[in-house]
């Protein structure tokens, strides 16, 4: 089954994780994405082989594959005239020009909006930036750690008081991948507008804007209440007036999460599942007001009961629990989650297991394909453009392509 963007051609001139992850989503949705890399050094992301405790030896490199699966790679040196000519030839037949380059670099290499629109007036021009397209800092670069995590408010909001330092992101490219999905959605909307009206668009998404959007509910509360959201200390029960909204430790050192925002509706069912049916008629938990008044007692009861059995035992028992709950899982444990596998949220892509982009069409996951080796499709793409072998050899000799 072809994806909804089958037939759409995307020219990606971008590096690292953010904007390439938008290209990965578009590829998942069926677009033909040609990734332009420097003719000699390629995307610097290819050199990222140490992240925390992980060291990647050889290929495939998960740091590259996540944001580049399903694309074709062409090596071009845009600093030479012949290389810029190839970029413009590619742009002529593209529906989308996708870039992470800063304004100064776009001007230097002749790939800014006016340059690309001069050869293809109907192209959707999409830019990913650190800090947005306006304001005095729009010319500055940045990464998800700086623009999304720190400046966007996430780090300070998630770090409990009296913590030594700030909590770090949960892993590499956290804000990049979220922002890339936002950018892919904006591109899809621009393509629909072009189809319906004939008018094209410039699409902008920034890491800063995406960080604010991810924290949007919290920021709205802070603006209304004129104070920052303060993270609870680890071990604090989640809701001060609801024992059925919080984290509980199991006998084997794991945790499970309850989020039952209508505690009176679910209390009787929960206590039956923990083998304390008599608590269903306990006046301390008769209604929402009583439950709120006796939250500490309810939390103590649940901590004792849940702490007596393993997470596996509770998973079996809570299969029939009416209220929302979930196991707390790390990035390896989730790989064996049956619900994740049933929905094909993690799929094979060549030798690797990669997370599928989150949007599915017609109750089907996209087919994930491996990322390209560096410049592996240079000749293929040039031949499709109509270049003959003499011209391709001349471009290689001039160092314009690899």
N, C-alpha and C positions, 0 to 999 in steps of 0.2 A: 504494500500500500504506500503510495507516494504521500509525502507530507504536504501541509497546506501551502508551503512556500516553494513547492516544486516549480522549477523554471525561473526562479528569481536568482539573479547573479549578484554576488556581493564581492567587492574588492576591499580587502582588509589591509590597511597599512597601520599596524599597531604592534605594541610590545607588551610583555609581562602579562598580568592576569586579567585586569578589568575589562578592557575593550575586547581582547580576544575571547573572553568568556561570552560576550554578546554574540560574537561570530559563531561560537560553539552552539549556542541556543538556536541561532538561525539555521545552522547546519542540521541540528536535530529536527528542525521543522521542515527540512527538505531543500533548503537553498544550496546553491553551488557557491561555496566560499573559497576564494583564492586568497591565500595569505602571502603578503609580500614581506620578505625578510631581507636584511642586508646581505649582499652577494657574498661576503666573506665571513662575517661573524654571526649572521642569523639573529634570531630573536634572543636577547640576553637571558630570557627565561630558560633557554636550553642549558645554560650553565649552572642553574640552580639545582644543586644536588645534595645540599645539607639543609635540613629543616628540623630544628630541635634535636631530638634523639635519632632522627631518621637520616640515613645516608644512602643515596641511590647510586648504585654502580651499574654502568652500562645502560642499555636501552631495552625496553621503553622506559621513559622517565615520567612518573605520574605527575610531576610538577608541570610538565609540558602538555601531557595528554588531556588532562581535565578540561583545559580551556581551548584546545585545538583539535579535538576529535572531529573526524569527518571532513577536514579541509584539504585543500591542495596547496602546496608550498612552492613559491617561485622566488629565486634569489635575484634581487635587483639592487644596483648601486645608484641611488637617486642623486648622488653628488655629481654625476657626469651627465652630459646632455643626452646621450643615447639611452641611459637608464630612465631619465624623465620622460623621454618619448615613449618608452614601453609602458610606463604608468598611464600616460594619457591614452594610449591605444587600448589598454585594458579598461579604462574608465568609459570609453565610448560605448562599450557593450554592456556595461554594468547597470543594475538597478539601484544599487546602494554603494556609496563610498563610506567606509567605516575607518575612523582613525583615532589614535590616542596622542598624536603629535601635538606639541605646544604651538601656539601661534607663530613664534619665531621660526620654528622648524618647518611648519607648513609653508610659510612664505619663502624660506630659503630653498626648499626643494620644489617649489612650484606646484604644490598640491592643495592650496587653499581653495575656498569655495569658488571664487571667481575663476581660478585656473581649471578646476574640474568641470564647472558648469559651462565653460567656454567650449568644451568638446562634447558635453552631454547635458543640455539644459534641463532635462527632466529627471536627473539623478537625485535620489535622496541622499543628502550629505549628513552623516551622523558623526558626532564628536563626543568622546568621553574625556572628561577633565577631572582634575583634583578638586577645584574650588569654584567651578561654574564659569560661564562665558562672559560675565560682566563684572565690573568692579576692578579696583586697582590690582588685586591679586590674581586676576584671571590668567595672567601670563606665567604664573608659577606652577611648577609641577608638584607632585605629591603621591603618596601611596595610601592604601586602605588604612594602615596603621595611623598615619598622620591625619588624613582628612576625614575618613569615615569613623574610625574608632575613637580617636582622641578629640579632634575638633568638633565632631558631630555629637559629642555628649555621651557616647556609649560607655567609654572607659570610666568616667567619673560617676556615672549613674549606677554602674554595676559593681563598683568597688565599695565595700562596707566601710563605715567610719573606723578610724584607728587602725586601718590596714597599712602596713609598711609598703609604700609604693602603690602602683595601680595594677589592677588585674589586666592581663594581656589578652588579646584575642584568642579564641579557642583553637585556632590553627591558621595556616597560611591562606591568603586570598579570601578571607571570610567576607570582608566588605566588597572585595573585587567581584565575587561571584553574584552577590545580591545586586550590586550596581549593574553588572553586565546583563542580568535578566531584565532589569528596568529598561536598559538601553534597547535590548531586543524587542521588548514590548512597544517602545516608542517608534522603532523602525517599522514594525508591523502596522501600527496605526497610520504612519505616514504613507506606507504603500497603499493602504486602503483609501486614504484621502486622494492620492494620485490617481487611483483607478476610477474613483467616483467623480472627481472634479477636474482631473487633468493638471492640478496644481501640485507642485512638489514642495518639499519642506527641508529645513535644517533642523535636525534633532539633536538636542543637548541633554546629557545626563552627567552629573558629577558625583564623585565619591562623597563629597560633603552633603549634597542634597539628598543622596540615598541614605546616608547615616541619619539625617534629620527625619526622613520619612519613616525609617525603621523604628525610630524613637518617638514617632508622632503623637501617640496617645499620651505618653509621659510628658512631652513638651507642652501639650495642650493643658494638662493638669497643672504643670508648673506655671504657665502663663496666667492661668485662672487663679491659682492659689498664691501666686507671688512667692514661691519657694521651690527649691530643687527637690526632686525625688531622692530619697535617701535609701540606699540598699540595706536590707536587714543583715545582721551578723549571721554567719553560718551557724546552723543548728536552731535558729529561730523558727518557730512554727509560722507557716505562711500567712494565714489570715487571723487577725486578733479576735474575731467574733465568729469563727467557723472552724470547727475541728475537722471538717471534711474538705478543707482546702489547704494542703500543705504536704510536706515530705515526711515519710516514715521509713525508718531503718528496719531491715529484715535480719533474720538470725545469721545469715551468711555475709553480712557486711555490705549488702546491696541496699538500694532505696527504691521506693515506689512513690508515685505522686498521685494524690487525690485532688481533683478540682470539681467539686460538686457545689455550685454556687447557690443551690436551693437545699440547704441541709435538712430541713424538715421533710422534704420529699424523699430523701434517700437514706435517712438515718436508720430506719427500721430494716431496710434491706442490707445495709452495711453490717449492722450488729448481728444479723442472722448469719452472714457470711464469715464472721469471725467467731462464731459459736458462742455469742452472748445474746441470745434472743430476748432474755428478760429485760434488756436495756431498751427495747422498743417501747415499753410502757413506763419507763422511768420518767417521773414528772420533770426531772432536770432537763430532759430533752424532748419535751412534749410538742414544742413549736419553735419557730425561728427565734423568737425573743428569748425563750428559755435556753435554747442552745447557745445563743450569743452570750448570755449571762454565765453559762457554765462551760465555756470553751476550754478552759484549762483542765477541767475534770475530763471532758471528752477526749482531749489530746492525750492525757495520761493513760486513759483506758486503751486507746488505739495504739499508742506506742508500746504498751505492754503486750497486747495481743499480737500485733504485727511483728514485733521483735522476737516472737517465739517460733516463727517458722521461716523457712528460706523463701527467696523470691520465686523459685520454681514452684514451690507449694502454693504460694499465693497466686501465681499466674494461673494455675489449674483451678483453684477455688474461685477466683474472681472472673473466670470466663463467663459466668452468668450474672455478674454484678451489673446492676442497671446504670449506675452513675459512671461518669468519666474517670478513668484512672489510667496510669501508664507505668511501666518499669522505667527506671533511670538507666540509660545505656550509654556506654562510651562508643568511640568511633570504630572499634572492632566488634564489640558485642552486637551492635545493630545489624551487622552483616548476616547474622543468622536469624534475624527477626522474620517470622513467617509472613506477617502482614506486609512488610517492606518487599519481600520477595514476590508475594502474590500480585502486588501492584507494579512489579518490575521497576522499582525506584532505583535499584542498583543492577547494572547489566554488564555483561562482558563486552569489552571493546578490544579486540585482539587478545593480547596476553593479560590485560589488566581488567580489574573490576572498577567501573566508574559510575558515579551518580548520574542518572538520567536527568535532563532538565525537567522542571516540575510540572509543566503543562502537558497534558495528554489530549489527543484528539480521537474521537470515536472509540473511546475506552481501549486505547492501545498505546503502548509505550513506543517511543521512537527507536529506530535501529541505530545503535551506536557503532561507529566505525573508528578505527585507530586514528591518531593524529599522524600527519605526514612527517617523513624524514625531511631534514633540512633541504630545501630546494629540489625535492625529488621530482616535482612535476614541471620544472622550468621549461624543458623542451616541449612537453605535451601542451602546456598552455600557450606557448608561442606559436606552435603549429596550428592550434585552434584559431589564433588570431589571423592566420594566413601568412605568417612569416615563412619564407623558404629557408632551406638549410644554409645557403650562403649567407643570408642575413643573420641567422642564429649564430653561426660561427664567427661572423664579424663582431657581433655583440659580445660574445664570450672573449674574443681576442682583446676587445677594448676594455674588458673588465666591467661592462655594464650589467651583465647577468652572469650567474654562476651555472 
